[in-house]
Amino acid sequence: MNNFTALFRFKSWADAELLEALGAIDAASHPAEHKAAVRTVNHLHVVDQIFRGHLQGVPHGLAATNTPHTPTLAELRHSVGTVDDWYVRYADGLGEAQLAEEVRFTFTDGDAGRMTRQEILMHVLTHGGYHRGAVGQVLRSVGIAPPREIYTRFLHATEPQRRARA
């Protein structure tokens, strides 16, 4: 497994944990916070889809970095999981030469863009982490402890044998 595969497995795990935590927000008591959190996760998901299209060299069909419609949490869980699974498989199939390949694309604002596959993958990873952190602050504001998005926690949760003493 290469580093990108491991990091996208971590991203998938972190996304799932965050979406699970969002289910604890009482939308009736905290409608603005609930909507802000869902819209933020939707934004990071839309950006994931946009860059997936760029990596594949196919139109992504999205006109902006968020959608006019706010999806339900269930819709978002399903769609995020599907796209996260795609990134894990995609990253796992890349070699060094492919990571260095340049991809030309058009941003949603119409400007031309050019990045290597490696740079795109790094952008998707760091962009998601930034926005999961922002959603964590929304969770705190309504009295919910956000998931601890720590790589070592992920490793120990998914590979418990790492906790064993030598």
Order of alpha helices (4+ residues) and beta strands (2+ residues): alpha-alpha-alpha-alpha-beta-beta-alpha-alpha
